[in-house]
Amino acid sequence: MSSNTIVSREQVAERLSVPTRILIRYESRGLVRVTKDGDVEGYLPAEIRRIWSIVTLQRDLGINLAGVEAVLKLRAHVEAIHAQLEQFAVKLREAIENDTDAGA
């Protein structure tokens, strides 16, 4: 499966053992994005992973959709902070290297 392969809504629903109406509900709430390519309407791999996360949060942990939305927002926020920290670490390393080179 290539990174741009669209998997139909019906296939995703079957693989995750959820009704297609649940996936449509996720779409309507803005939790996932459907992609359309010609006659095929479905999801890219990143969205399928997101759907799997949502289903897991609901099915295994009993979290309602409002809670799932909060968890996903928090997860995105933590990922953004992590990316900022990585950028800061790179800049700090560069500054230390430049300072060390200047002192030599």
Summary of the structure (lengths in Angstrom):
residues: 104
radius of gyration: 20.0
end to end distance: 51.9
largest distance: 66.2
contacts: 242
relative contact order: 0.10
helix: 70%
strand: 9%
